[in-house]
Amino acid sequence: MDNTKKSLLLKAKKILRGFAREILIPIILALVVIQYVIQAFQIPSGSMEDSLLTGDFLLGLKFTYGSPVPFSEKKFPGLTTPKSGDVVIFRYPGEPLYPDYDRKRYSHITNALMFGNFYWDHSPLAGNPHLVHYPLGPKDFIKRCVAVSGDSIEVRAGKLIHNGELQTKLPGKGKYTSPYRSFSPRDEVPLTKIPSPGDTIDLDSLSIEELWRVRSLMVQENTEDRFELHLSLLEDGKPVPDYVFEDFMVPVENDRNLLLNTLFANRRVVSQRIEYGDTVKGPIPFAFFAEYARTGFLPRVNESIPVKGFMRVVDYEYFEGNQLKDLAHNVQALNKKAELDSMSPVDSLDTLSKVQKQYELRRVVTKNDTVVHKYVVKKPVYFMMGDNRDNSADSRYWGFVSTENVKAKAFVIYFSFENSDQKFSFGNPFSWWRIPFKIRWTRLGKIIHMIGA
């Protein structure tokens, strides 16, 4: 009996050792590598063409810029910092790191890679579970770093000017495909100096869209604090939060989609064919801007509705700050119209001259509900652009990327699959024969910094 027990015990130990050696240890090592050494990334769009193509699968090196410290938001020292020309993987700066922008309420549990992130809600509303799933965020982006702290950049007619010189040296020189040019950030960015650590930014001196972008930088550098942009519209010195612009003018551009959708919904009928570069008019409530500008996002899922099950899903609608420039222009138009109205001929029966109304757009940034007027930059920041510049959402739209958001340096393409015609589908076994013909064999193993060199 004793021999039988010993034999069973030895077999059990052998099985456990085999399990640990063949399965458990490789899984642990893989998790360590994924967490601290490499970052896998799939190119989802054409914003980096022709350097990186839709369907490219690549690996980035985390330790190059600093691997994350376990159970914290800090990083180990990196081998270097992003340089102009590097292709960088980073966390999208316009997105909350924690659901509802509330780090105290939520604790991060795990990043489940393609399945998104999971959080623990310490104070869920009645009827809701503690477990929260953020399937689409926080998102990772990949772009080329075109400028670093201390550099200057400018975009004229879609062309990048770096430190006073037309940029032609980067491997990705940019694709220029637009049939027209406008004053959108895609085509025109005024001369801008990239802030350096220690620089003091006077918030009161910034335009409203510049203030929007600096607030984003403040959020990136201070994950434990809450920064909000508060807007108010004043008519003759009195707040008018319910004001509706009857003929709000909007240029038709990619970064105005949210505003255009709101305008068309209010108009209900679009009476003309519109094209990029046109300007359309319609009713827009001021509350639209005040609500979105405060944090830059709004929940798509109503938290107050109880969720049946063990998990609640969060998702957000995002706001492009360039729409704030349209708000400022339309407030100026209100004052211009009021001035013209006051100068119009007075009815002969009216003995009083018309009084000109004055409209003012006020904006303040708060840190944990306290107004702030200046901000000191803490760490190096970067300006990112897609190589396919006419078709890329990047720093021209959402501003600087902080060191805090940088995750990895893109290194090598390990797989590439072309399926733009959608003739291959995992759900259709009869299409599987196409797999060898869909693989871009010549791209496998390409070192990214050498592409286009």
C-alpha positions as CSV (number, residue, x, y, z in Angstrom):
1,M,0.0,0.0,0.0
2,D,2.8,2.3,0.9
3,N,4.6,1.5,-2.4
4,T,1.4,2.3,-4.3
5,K,1.0,5.6,-2.5
6,K,4.6,6.5,-3.2
7,S,4.2,5.5,-6.9
8,L,1.1,7.7,-7.2
9,L,2.8,10.5,-5.4
10,L,5.8,10.3,-7.8
11,K,3.6,10.2,-10.8
12,A,1.7,13.3,-9.5
13,K,4.9,15.2,-8.9
14,K,6.1,14.2,-12.4
15,I,2.9,15.4,-13.9
16,L,3.1,18.7,-12.0
17,R,6.7,19.2,-12.9
18,G,5.8,18.6,-16.6
19,F,2.9,21.0,-16.4
20,A,5.0,23.7,-14.8
21,R,7.9,23.1,-17.3
22,E,5.8,22.8,-20.5
23,I,2.8,25.1,-19.7
24,L,3.0,27.2,-16.6
25,I,6.6,28.6,-16.9
26,P,6.2,29.5,-20.6
27,I,2.9,31.3,-19.9
28,I,4.5,33.2,-17.1
29,L,7.5,34.1,-19.2
30,A,5.3,35.1,-22.1
31,L,3.3,37.4,-19.7
32,V,6.5,38.9,-18.4
33,V,7.7,39.5,-22.0
34,I,4.4,41.1,-23.0
35,Q,4.3,43.3,-19.9
36,Y,7.9,44.5,-19.9
37,V,9.7,43.7,-23.1
38,I,7.5,43.8,-26.2
39,Q,4.2,45.4,-27.4
40,A,2.2,43.7,-30.1
41,F,0.3,46.0,-32.5
42,Q,-1.9,45.6,-35.5
43,I,-2.2,48.4,-38.1
44,P,-6.0,49.1,-38.3
45,S,-6.0,51.9,-40.9
46,G,-4.0,53.6,-43.6
47,S,-2.8,56.6,-41.6
48,M,0.9,55.3,-41.8
49,E,1.0,54.4,-45.4
50,D,3.1,53.6,-47.3
51,S,5.5,52.9,-44.4
52,L,3.1,50.7,-42.5
53,L,0.1,49.1,-44.2
54,T,-3.4,48.1,-43.0
55,G,-3.0,44.5,-41.9
56,D,0.6,44.7,-40.8
57,F,1.3,43.0,-37.4
58,L,4.3,44.4,-35.7
59,L,6.3,44.3,-32.4
60,G,7.4,47.3,-30.4
61,L,10.2,47.4,-27.8
62,K,9.0,48.7,-24.5
63,F,12.3,48.8,-22.7
64,T,13.7,51.2,-25.4
65,Y,11.7,54.1,-23.8
66,G,11.2,52.5,-20.4
67,S,9.2,49.4,-19.3
68,P,6.4,49.8,-16.8
69,V,7.0,49.4,-13.1
70,P,4.8,46.5,-11.8
71,F,1.5,47.6,-10.1
72,S,2.1,51.3,-10.8
73,E,1.9,53.9,-13.5
74,K,5.7,54.7,-13.4
75,K,8.4,53.4,-15.7
76,F,11.9,52.0,-15.4
77,P,14.5,54.2,-17.1
78,G,14.7,53.6,-20.8
79,L,17.6,53.2,-23.1
80,T,16.7,56.4,-24.9
81,T,13.8,58.8,-25.6
82,P,11.8,59.2,-28.8
83,K,13.7,61.0,-31.5
84,S,12.4,62.8,-34.6
85,G,11.8,60.0,-37.2
86,D,11.0,57.2,-34.7
87,V,7.8,55.3,-35.2
88,V,6.2,55.3,-31.7
89,I,3.4,53.3,-30.1
90,F,1.6,55.4,-27.5
91,R,-1.7,55.7,-25.5
92,Y,-4.2,58.0,-27.2
93,P,-4.0,61.3,-25.3
94,G,-7.7,62.2,-25.8
95,E,-8.9,59.3,-23.8
96,P,-9.4,58.7,-20.0
97,L,-7.0,56.3,-18.5
98,Y,-9.7,55.3,-16.0
99,P,-13.4,55.1,-16.7
100,D,-15.3,58.3,-16.2
101,Y,-12.0,60.1,-15.6
102,D,-12.1,58.9,-12.0
103,R,-8.9,57.2,-10.8
104,K,-10.1,57.1,-7.1
105,R,-13.3,55.3,-7.9
106,Y,-11.8,52.6,-10.3
107,S,-8.9,50.2,-9.9
108,H,-7.3,48.7,-13.0
109,I,-7.4,44.9,-12.9
110,T,-5.8,43.8,-16.1
111,N,-5.2,44.6,-19.8
112,A,-6.7,41.7,-21.7
113,L,-5.0,42.8,-25.0
114,M,-7.5,42.5,-27.8
115,F,-10.3,42.2,-25.3
116,G,-9.7,45.6,-23.7
117,N,-9.2,46.5,-20.1
118,F,-11.0,45.5,-16.9
119,Y,-11.5,47.7,-13.8
120,W,-13.0,47.3,-10.3
121,D,-15.7,49.9,-9.4
122,H,-15.4,50.6,-5.7
123,S,-18.7,52.5,-5.5
124,P,-21.1,51.2,-8.2
125,L,-24.6,52.7,-8.5
126,A,-27.4,50.6,-7.1
127,G,-28.1,47.5,-9.2
128,N,-24.7,47.6,-11.0
129,P,-21.8,45.2,-10.6
130,H,-18.3,46.0,-9.4
131,L,-16.6,44.6,-12.5
132,V,-16.3,47.1,-15.4
133,H,-15.1,46.3,-19.0
134,Y,-13.6,49.0,-21.2
135,P,-13.4,47.0,-24.5
136,L,-12.3,49.8,-26.8
137,G,-9.9,51.7,-24.5
138,P,-7.7,53.1,-23.5
139,K,-6.5,52.8,-27.1
140,D,-3.0,52.6,-28.4
141,F,-2.0,54.6,-31.5
142,I,1.0,54.4,-33.7
143,K,2.5,57.5,-35.5
144,R,5.9,58.9,-36.4
145,C,7.5,61.4,-34.0
146,V,8.2,64.5,-36.1
147,A,9.3,66.9,-33.3
148,V,10.4,66.8,-29.7
149,S,10.6,69.3,-26.9
150,G,12.4,72.5,-27.9
151,D,11.7,72.0,-31.7
152,S,9.4,74.1,-33.7
153,I,6.9,72.9,-36.3
154,E,4.5,74.4,-38.8
155,V,2.2,72.9,-41.4
156,R,1.6,74.9,-44.6
157,A,-0.7,73.4,-47.3
158,G,-0.2,70.0,-45.8
159,K,3.6,70.2,-45.8
160,L,5.6,69.9,-42.6
161,I,8.1,72.5,-41.7
162,H,10.5,71.4,-38.9
163,N,12.8,73.9,-37.2
164,G,12.3,76.3,-40.2
165,E,13.0,73.7,-42.9
166,L,10.7,71.8,-45.2
167,Q,10.8,68.2,-43.9
168,T,12.0,65.9,-46.6
169,K,14.5,63.6,-44.7
170,L,12.2,61.3,-42.8
171,P,11.6,57.9,-44.3
172,G,7.9,58.7,-44.3
173,K,7.6,61.9,-46.2
174,G,3.8,62.0,-46.2
175,K,1.2,61.3,-48.8
176,Y,-0.6,64.3,-50.3
177,T,-3.8,63.2,-51.9
178,S,-6.3,66.0,-51.1
179,P,-7.8,67.8,-54.1
180,Y,-8.2,71.0,-52.0
181,R,-6.6,72.7,-49.1
182,S,-8.3,74.5,-46.3
183,F,-7.5,76.0,-42.9
184,S,-8.1,72.7,-41.1
185,P,-5.3,71.3,-39.0
186,R,-4.7,68.8,-41.7
187,D,-3.4,71.6,-43.9
188,E,-2.5,74.5,-41.7
189,V,-0.9,74.5,-38.2
190,P,0.6,77.9,-37.1
191,L,4.2,78.0,-36.0
192,T,4.4,76.1,-32.7
193,K,7.2,75.5,-30.3
194,I,7.1,72.1,-28.6
195,P,7.2,72.7,-24.8
196,S,10.2,71.6,-22.8
197,P,10.3,70.4,-19.1
198,G,10.2,73.5,-16.9
199,D,8.4,75.7,-19.4
200,T,5.6,77.8,-17.8
201,I,2.5,78.1,-20.0
202,D,0.2,81.1,-19.4
203,L,-3.2,79.6,-19.9
204,D,-5.0,82.9,-20.0
205,S,-3.0,83.9,-23.1
206,L,-3.9,80.9,-25.2
207,S,-6.6,80.6,-27.9
208,I,-9.4,78.3,-27.0
209,E,-8.2,75.4,-29.2
210,E,-4.6,75.9,-27.8
211,L,-6.1,75.8,-24.3
212,W,-7.9,72.6,-25.2
213,R,-4.6,70.9,-26.2
214,V,-2.7,72.1,-23.2
215,R,-5.4,70.7,-20.9
216,S,-4.9,67.4,-22.6
217,L,-1.2,67.6,-21.8
218,M,-2.0,68.4,-18.2
219,V,-4.2,65.3,-18.0
220,Q,-1.5,63.1,-19.4
221,E,1.1,64.3,-16.9
222,N,-1.1,64.2,-13.8
223,T,-3.2,61.0,-13.8
224,E,-4.2,61.5,-10.2
225,D,-5.7,64.9,-10.7
226,R,-8.8,66.0,-12.6
227,F,-8.4,68.8,-15.1
228,E,-11.5,70.3,-16.8
229,L,-12.2,73.1,-19.3
230,H,-15.3,75.1,-18.3
231,L,-17.0,77.3,-20.9
232,S,-19.6,79.9,-20.4
233,L,-21.4,82.2,-22.9
234,L,-22.3,85.7,-21.6
235,E,-24.8,88.1,-23.1
236,D,-24.3,91.6,-21.8
237,G,-22.4,90.1,-18.9
238,K,-25.0,87.5,-17.9
239,P,-24.6,83.8,-18.5
240,V,-26.9,82.3,-21.1
241,P,-26.3,78.5,-20.8
242,D,-29.4,77.7,-22.8
243,Y,-28.4,79.9,-25.8
244,V,-29.0,78.4,-29.2
245,F,-27.0,79.6,-32.2
246,E,-29.6,79.7,-35.0
247,D,-27.2,79.9,-37.9
248,F,-24.0,78.2,-36.6
249,M,-21.4,78.0,-39.4
250,V,-19.5,74.8,-39.7
251,P,-16.7,74.0,-42.2
252,V,-17.2,70.4,-43.6
253,E,-14.0,68.6,-42.4
254,N,-13.2,65.2,-41.0
255,D,-12.6,66.6,-37.5
256,R,-16.0,68.2,-37.4
257,N,-18.0,65.0,-37.6
258,L,-19.6,65.2,-34.2
259,L,-20.6,68.8,-34.7
260,L,-21.9,68.2,-38.2
261,N,-24.0,65.2,-37.0
262,T,-25.5,67.4,-34.3
263,L,-26.3,70.2,-36.8
264,F,-27.9,67.8,-39.3
265,A,-29.9,66.1,-36.6
266,N,-31.3,69.5,-35.5
267,R,-32.0,70.5,-39.1
268,R,-33.5,67.1,-39.8
269,V,-33.2,67.7,-43.6
270,V,-30.1,68.4,-45.6
271,S,-31.3,70.6,-48.5
272,Q,-28.1,70.6,-50.5
273,R,-25.3,68.4,-51.6
274,I,-22.2,69.1,-49.5
275,E,-18.5,68.4,-50.1
276,Y,-15.4,68.8,-48.1
277,G,-14.4,72.4,-47.9
278,D,-18.0,73.7,-47.9
279,T,-19.5,75.6,-45.0
280,V,-23.0,74.7,-43.7
281,K,-25.3,76.5,-41.2
282,G,-27.8,75.3,-38.7
283,P,-29.0,75.5,-35.1
284,I,-26.4,74.4,-32.4
285,P,-27.0,74.8,-28.7
286,F,-24.2,76.3,-26.7
287,A,-24.6,73.4,-24.2
288,F,-23.2,71.0,-26.8
289,F,-19.8,72.7,-26.4
290,A,-20.0,73.2,-22.7
291,E,-20.8,69.6,-22.1
292,Y,-18.2,68.0,-24.3
293,A,-15.4,70.5,-23.6
294,R,-15.4,69.9,-19.9
295,T,-13.6,66.6,-20.1
296,G,-13.5,65.9,-23.8
297,F,-15.7,62.8,-23.8
298,L,-19.2,61.7,-22.7
299,P,-20.4,58.2,-21.9
300,R,-22.2,56.3,-24.6
301,V,-23.7,53.9,-22.0
302,N,-26.0,55.3,-19.3
303,E,-24.6,54.2,-16.0
304,S,-27.9,55.0,-14.2
305,I,-29.6,52.1,-16.0
306,P,-29.0,48.9,-13.9
307,V,-27.0,46.1,-15.6
308,K,-28.1,42.5,-15.4
309,G,-25.0,40.3,-15.0
310,F,-21.6,40.4,-13.4
311,M,-20.0,43.1,-15.6
312,R,-20.8,46.6,-16.8
313,V,-19.4,48.0,-20.1
314,V,-18.2,51.5,-20.6
315,D,-17.6,53.4,-23.9
316,Y,-17.2,57.0,-24.8
317,E,-18.0,59.6,-27.4
318,Y,-15.0,61.9,-28.2
319,F,-14.8,65.5,-29.1
320,E,-12.2,67.1,-31.4
321,G,-11.0,70.4,-29.9
322,N,-10.8,72.1,-33.3
323,Q,-14.6,72.5,-33.1
324,L,-13.9,75.1,-30.3
325,K,-12.3,77.3,-32.9
326,D,-15.7,77.3,-34.7
327,L,-17.4,78.3,-31.5
328,A,-15.1,81.3,-31.0
329,H,-15.7,82.3,-34.6
330,N,-19.4,82.1,-34.3
331,V,-19.4,84.2,-31.1
332,Q,-17.4,86.8,-33.0
333,A,-20.1,86.6,-35.7
334,L,-22.8,87.2,-33.1
335,N,-21.0,90.4,-32.1
336,K,-20.6,91.5,-35.7
337,K,-24.3,90.9,-36.4
338,A,-25.3,92.8,-33.3
339,E,-23.1,95.7,-34.3
340,L,-24.6,95.8,-37.8
341,D,-28.1,95.6,-36.3
342,S,-27.4,98.6,-34.0
343,M,-26.3,100.6,-37.0
344,S,-29.4,99.9,-39.1
345,P,-31.9,102.8,-39.6
346,V,-34.1,103.4,-36.6
347,D,-37.9,103.4,-37.1
348,S,-39.2,106.9,-37.2
349,L,-41.6,106.1,-34.4
350,D,-38.8,104.9,-32.2
351,T,-37.1,107.6,-30.2
352,L,-34.6,105.3,-28.7
353,S,-31.5,104.1,-30.5
354,K,-31.0,100.4,-30.7
355,V,-28.8,98.9,-28.0
356,Q,-26.0,96.7,-29.2
357,K,-25.7,93.3,-27.4
358,Q,-22.3,92.1,-26.4
359,Y,-21.4,88.4,-26.3
360,E,-18.4,87.0,-24.5
361,L,-17.0,83.5,-24.4
362,R,-15.3,82.8,-21.1
363,R,-13.1,79.7,-20.4
364,V,-11.2,78.5,-17.4
365,V,-9.3,75.4,-16.6
366,T,-9.7,73.8,-13.2
367,K,-7.5,71.3,-11.3
368,N,-9.6,69.4,-8.8
369,D,-12.3,72.2,-9.0
370,T,-9.7,75.0,-8.4
371,V,-9.1,77.5,-11.2
372,V,-5.5,77.5,-12.6
373,H,-3.9,80.2,-14.7
374,K,-0.4,78.8,-15.3
375,Y,1.0,75.3,-15.9
376,V,4.6,74.1,-15.7
377,V,5.5,71.3,-18.1
378,K,6.9,68.3,-16.2
379,K,8.4,66.0,-18.8
380,P,9.5,65.9,-22.5
381,V,6.6,66.0,-25.0
382,Y,6.4,65.0,-28.6
383,F,4.5,65.9,-31.8
384,M,3.2,62.9,-33.7
385,M,2.1,62.7,-37.3
386,G,1.0,59.9,-39.6
387,D,3.0,59.3,-42.8
388,N,-0.3,59.4,-44.8
389,R,-0.8,63.0,-43.6
390,D,-4.0,63.8,-45.5
391,N,-5.6,60.8,-43.8
392,S,-4.3,60.8,-40.3
393,A,-5.7,61.9,-36.9
394,D,-2.6,63.0,-35.0
395,S,-1.0,65.8,-33.0
396,R,-2.4,68.4,-35.4
397,Y,-5.8,67.6,-34.0
398,W,-5.3,66.5,-30.4
399,G,-2.0,68.1,-29.4
400,F,1.2,67.0,-27.8
401,V,1.9,63.5,-26.5
402,S,3.6,63.3,-23.1
403,T,6.4,60.9,-22.1
404,E,3.8,59.4,-19.7
405,N,1.8,58.1,-22.7
406,V,4.7,56.7,-24.7
407,K,4.7,52.9,-24.6
408,A,7.1,51.4,-27.1
409,K,9.3,51.9,-30.2
410,A,8.0,50.1,-33.3
411,F,10.6,47.5,-34.2
412,V,9.7,44.7,-36.7
413,I,6.8,43.5,-38.9
414,Y,6.3,39.8,-38.0
415,F,3.2,39.2,-40.1
416,S,1.3,41.1,-42.8
417,F,-2.1,40.2,-44.3
418,E,-3.9,42.0,-47.1
419,N,-7.6,41.6,-47.2
420,S,-9.0,44.9,-48.4
421,D,-11.4,43.2,-50.8
422,Q,-12.8,41.1,-47.8
423,K,-12.7,37.9,-49.9
424,F,-11.2,36.0,-47.0
425,S,-13.2,35.3,-43.9
426,F,-12.6,33.1,-40.9
427,G,-16.3,32.3,-40.9
428,N,-16.2,31.0,-44.5
429,P,-14.0,27.8,-44.8
430,F,-14.3,28.0,-48.6
431,S,-12.2,31.2,-48.5
432,W,-9.3,29.7,-46.5
433,W,-7.5,28.6,-49.7
434,R,-6.8,32.3,-50.2
435,I,-4.6,32.6,-47.1
436,P,-1.2,32.0,-48.8
437,F,-2.1,34.6,-51.5
438,K,-3.2,37.2,-48.9
439,I,0.0,37.1,-46.9
440,R,2.5,39.9,-47.9
441,W,5.5,37.6,-47.7
442,T,8.0,40.3,-48.7
443,R,7.1,42.4,-45.6
444,L,7.7,39.7,-43.0
445,G,10.7,40.5,-40.8
446,K,11.1,44.0,-42.1
447,I,12.8,46.3,-39.6
448,I,10.5,49.3,-39.3
449,H,13.1,52.1,-39.1
450,M,14.6,50.9,-42.4
451,I,11.4,51.0,-44.4
452,G,11.6,53.8,-46.9
453,A,15.1,54.7,-45.8
